[in-house]
Amino acid sequence: MSLPLKNKNENARGVPGMVRAFRGEKMDTVPFWFMRQAGRYLPEYHKVRKNFDFMALCRDVESSVRVSLQPFERFGMDGIIMFNDILTPLAGAGVRLRFEEKRGPVIEDMISESEDLKLLSDFNAERDTDFVAKIMRSLRENIDALPEGTNRPALLGFAGAPFTVASYLLEGGSTKSFARTKACLYSGGRVYEKLAERLTEITIEYLKMQIDAGADAVQIFDSWGGILSPRDYREFARPYSERLLRELRAMTDAPVILFVGNSAHLLEDMVAQKPSVISLDWRVDPAVACEKIPSEIALQGNMDPLILYGEPERVRSEVQRTLEAFAGRSGYVFNLGHGILPESPLENVEIMCETVQAFRRQ
């Protein structure tokens, strides 16, 4: 795959610090960003959001770019991630879905039999999600226009992993039990297999488009992969995310981050897929991660997002503890162990960012 824009940016302005960390370089400082950093915890986000429903905001190029830049403008983190949603490719394929406050996504076109898969048969990323490419290109232009000497953040793209996106289609939205998903997995039919294969194809095309549009790195969100036992993960989730990682490696040298929610029991399976970076959730002990994950794979994570609800000094000490736990690891980026929550106090978010920015490795 040709990536002239990405390579041109690296040659002209140097490689962003976060990408250097993703590639295994040990630096005096620790780069950072956090999942869902563009969104509901920021008052400036709500000023934009009041003019749109959620999916309309994801599709509006100017407003999505504005929201994507807000956390960088406030906190100066080392990565800017495109504001959008993992279900955007489904909407592009024609799946009817909407977002409801306090409920999340509601999918009207659920998958229950092979015949339903026709809905996903005619997806073209450039045609059906062209606004995503426009958002990425605009963010690329904004980053490249930063003055010399300014912290140059990496531009991050993302997509949902096939298993996680499949679960939304099978459940019709969010769930706690995953009953329909597991019923489909264990039914003995080929509905899930065909669905996961198609979603893998869609995701490869979708991420390729983002990298071509200027992404320095991309993250695969397998938010629900941890609901599976290791045996089931190997059968139902890993083959598809592994293919995704393998084909992206063959196309590009852009780092690819693998995040699996609730994944302490899946570290070996994550390592076996050979991502550039493993993003750890907060249930993983840093010492265990550093022992089990080879040094050629960079690490990202992994503070519990709910620590931000605590006392300011507790926030400071927990951030410091996390940084020190990974200080000896080459290729480390600070992040939360899942997305930042909407009620997170801004004072504590500021403390978190300032503590990371002040940290220096010994």
N, C-alpha and C positions, 0 to 999 in steps of 0.2 A: 504494500500500500504506500502510495506517495504522500508524504507529509511535508510539503515545502514550507507551509506557514510555520509549523512548529519548529522545524530545523532553522529557518531564517531567524525566528525570535531568539532562539538559544545562541546563535552565533553573534547576533547584533547586540544583545543586552546581557548575555550571560545566563547561566542556568539558575532558576529560582532556588533559594535555599531549601525549600521544602522538597523539591524534586531531587536535589543532591542527597538529602536525607533518605528519601524513598529509594535511591540507588545505592544506599549503604554507606554514605560518607558520614564520618563522625565529625561534628562541629562543636565549637565552644558553646554556642547557644542551641536551644531546642526550638525548632519550628513548631507552629501550632495552628490548628483550626478546630472547629467542633461541628459535629453533625447537627443539622437543622439550624445552623447559625443564622440563616436568613429567615426571619419569621416572627411568630406571635409574641415572643418575649420583648420585642422592641417596639416602643411607642411609635417610631417613625414608620414601621411596617403597617400598623393599623391605619395610619393616615392614607396610605395607598390602598390598602385592602378594602376600605369602606366603599370604594367605587366599583368593586368587582365581586362576582362570586369567585370561588377558588379556582375553578377550571379556566374561567375567563382571564384571571390574573396570570395563570401559567402560560396562556396563549398570547397575552399582550406583550410584545417584545420590549417596548420602552419601559413599561412598569416592572416587568420581570427583571430587566437589567438594573433598574433603580433599586429594587428590593435586594438583589444579589449583592450590590455594592454597599448597602447600608452597614452591615457589621464591620466590614473592612474600614470604612470611613470613621466609624466610632472607635474601634478597638485596635486596628492595625495588625490583624492576624496575617499569617504567611500563606494563606490559601483563600481563594474566592470560589465558592461552589455555586453553580447555576441554581437559581430558584426555580423549582419545578416539582414534579411528582413522579414516583416510579410507575404510576399507572398511565402516564401520558401516552406511551405507545399503544395501549389498549384503546384509548379514546381515538387515537389516530387511525386505528384499524377499523373503527366503526362501532366499538362496544359502547353501549349506552351506559353512562355512569355519571354520578353527581356526588358532591360532598355535602354532608349535613353537619352542622355544628354539634359537637359533643357525641357524634356518632361516627363520623369519618366517611369513607367511601361507601356508596351504595351502587351496586352493579345490577342493572336490569337484565343484561344478557349473560346469564350464568351458563356454564358448561356442564352438561350432565351426560351427554352421549356423543358419539363420534360425529353425528350429523351437525352438531353445534359448532364443530371446529371450522366449518366453512366460513364463519365470521372472520377468522384470522387469515384467510387464504390470500388476501390481496393487500398486503401492507407494503408500502414503500416509504422508507424513512424520509428521503428528500422531499417527497410529495406530501406525505400525510403529517409529518412533524417538521416541516420546513421552518417553522417559527423557532424551534429549538436551535437549529443551525444559526439562525439570525441572532438569537440571544447570545450564543457562544461567540460569534464573530464580533458582536458589539462589545462584549466583555473583554475580548482579546484586544480590541482597539483601545478601550479605556485603560487597560493595564499597560499597554505599550506606550501610551501617552503620558504616563507618570514621569515626573522630572527625574533626571539623573540624580542618583544618590538616595532616592526614595526606596523604601523597602518594596521590592518587586514581588508581589504574591504570585503563587502558581494558580493557574486556572483549572478547576476541577469539573469534570463531567460525571455523570452517574447513570445507573440503571438498576432496576430490580433484578434479582436472580430468578431464573426460571421457576424454581420451586415456590418461592414467595409469591410471585405474580400469579402462578397457577392456583395457589390457594385462594386468592381473592376471587378468581373466576369461578372456582368450585363452591365457595361459601357465599358469594354474593356480597361480600364486604368483610369487615373485621369480625373476628370471632375469638372466643376463649377456649373452646373445646376442639376446634378443627375436626368436628365429627364428619362433615361431608367430605373434607379432604382425605381423611384417613379411610373412610369407606371406599372412596374411589381408588386409593392406593392399593387397598387389600382386596378389591373386587375380583381381580384376576383378568379383567378386560384390558384393552389397550388404550382406553380413553386418556388416562393420565400420561402414558408414554408418548402418545401422539401429540398431546397438548404441550408437554414439556419440550419435545423436539421442536415444535413450531415456535414456541416462545424463545428458545435458544437461538434459532435463526433470526428472529426479529431483533433480539437484543444485540447480536453481533453486528447487524446492519446499523442499528440505532447508535451504538457506541462508536463504530467506525465513522459515522457522520459527525459525531461530536469531536472526535480527534482531528478529523480533517478540517473542522471549523475552528480549531485552535486550542483544544484542551491539552494541558500539559500532562495530566494524569486523569484516570477515571476510577470510580469506586463501584463495585458490585455489592448491592445491599441484599443479603439473604436474611432479612429480618426475622423470618419464621423458621429458618433451618434448624434452630436449636430445639424445636418441639419434637424432633425425630430422635430416636435412639441411634447410636452409632451404626448399627446394622441397617436400619431403615434409611439413614442419611446416605450410606454408601449405595443403596439401591435406587433411591428416589430423588435425591438432590445432587449428590456429588457428580454423577456422570455428566450432568448438563452444565453445571458451573465449571467443571473441569474442561469440557469441550470449549466453552466460552473463553476461558483463560488461555487454552492452547491456541485457539485460532487468533486471538488478539495478539499473543506473543509473536505469531508468525507474520502479523501485519505491521506491527509497530514496536518501537522501543519505548513508548510512553508507559510509565509505571501503571500497573493495574492493582488496585487494592481490593482485597476480599474481606467483607464484614459479614459475620454470621452471628445473629443475636442468640444469647443464652448458649454459648458455644464452648464452655469449659471442657465438656466431654468429647469435643470434636477437633481438638487441636491437631492431632495426627492426620486426620483426613483433610484438614485445611492445608497443612504443610505439603501433603502429597500432591495437591493440585498446582503447586509451584507458582503462587501469585508473587508479584513483586513485593507486596506489603500485606501483612495480616493485621487487620484492625480488631483489637481485643475488646470484649465487653468487660464490665466491671467485676464479673464473677471469676475472672481468671487472675490467679496470683502472679504478679510480675516475675517472681523468681522461677516459678514453674514455666512461664512463657519463655523466659530467656534460656532455660535449660532445654526445653523440648523443641523450640523453633530454631532451625539453623541460622547462623549469622548472615548468610547470603539473602535471607528474607528480612526485610525491614519490618519494624513494629510500629503500631499506632494505637494509642489509647492511654488509659482505660479507666478514668475516674468515674465513679457513680454520679450520674447527673443530679441525683437528689441531694448530694452533698451541698449543692448550691442553695438549698433551702435552709442550711444551717447558719450558725453564728459566723460572722466574718472571719474571726481568727481561726475557726475550725476549717473554713474554706481554704484559707491561706496555708495552714499546716498540711491539709490533705493534698493540695496541689504540690507543695514542696516534697511531701513524702512520695508522691507518684513520680515526680521528676528524678528524685534521688534513686528510686528503685530501678529506673531504666538508664541511669547516668553512664553506666559502663557499656551500654549497648551501642554499637555503631548502627546508624540508620534507625533513628527513633524520632517520631513526631507525636507531640502531646495532643490528646483528644479526649473527649468524653467516651464512656463505655456504651453510650446510645445517644439518641438525639436530645438536645437541650429542651427542657419542658417550658410550656408557655408562662407559668407563674414564677419562673426563676427570677429572683431579685436582681435588678441591674447592678446594684452596689456589689453584689457577690460575683457577678460575671466580670465586672471591672477588676475586682481583686484577683480573680483567676487569671485574667489576661496579663495583668501587671506582674504577677508572681512568675508566670512563665517567661515573660520578656526580661525580667531581672535575673533569671537563673543563668549561672555559668557553670559549666562542667569543670571539675578540679583536674 
